[in-house]
Amino acid sequence: DTPHTYIVEPCQYLHDKWSSGNSAPGTVAMVIMFHEITDSTLTNPNQISAFKFRLLMKSLYQNGFQAITTLQLDGFLEHNSPIPPRSVLLVTDDKHAVSYFNVLFRSYWLNYGWPVVNAWISDDLTTTDNWKQQEELNAEGWVDYQAHGVVSNPITQDSTDDYILGELNGPMQVFQAHFNKKPIAFIWPGGGFTPHAVILAQVTDRKSTRLNSSHANI
């Protein structure tokens, strides 16, 4: 993402920047998306081996990074709210079973207190058993469920407003029904978005019931 100012009002920006209760200048927040972590042979560039995943997580820890939640990232971007000086948002997408999180991410939660964001696709193909697993995992509190669309195809210049709005609005009732919350972030499928799609996301944000003062687009 091209660096840009999130806080528009200069006086508020300076106050937030230098307030002793906020993040110190030089604080960084890095986002890492794991599309697929596998023990099998890699077949496309969106995959990472489980071995290299663990090496990466070890490197993050050794370099002083700490994982944060979407709400923490949102507060940092919008108000410079305090987060660790080296923060990372760990994101995984698609409909993985609970075993995926237990094998790959639970140890980092238990040992380091690191949460992970689950970019959840809100289509109607989830089995009853998988819903039960996800609801129980959400209740534990360390998997941060956020929206990843319904069809979950990348948004391009050719995407219609109806499609974009369907992707943005579709997860709202699904999240409320299964996770007892509404998502505060939309994680663009495939990293694909347009300036127009961002505007539509902001409009959707203003019209929705908010859990926080703002929502993030990742």
Buried (B, 14 or more C-beta within 10 A) or exposed (E): EEEEEBBEEEEEBEBBEEBEEBBEEEBEBEBBBBBBBEEEEEEEEEBBBEEEBBEBBEEBBEEEBBBBBBBBBBBBBBBBBBBBEBBBBBBBBBBBBBEBBEBBBBEBBEEBEBBBBBBBBBBEEBEEEBBEBBBEBBEEEBBBBBBBBBEBEEBEEEBEEEBBBEBBBBBBEBBEEBBEEBBBBBBBBBEEBBEEBBEBBEEBBEEBEEEEEBBBBB
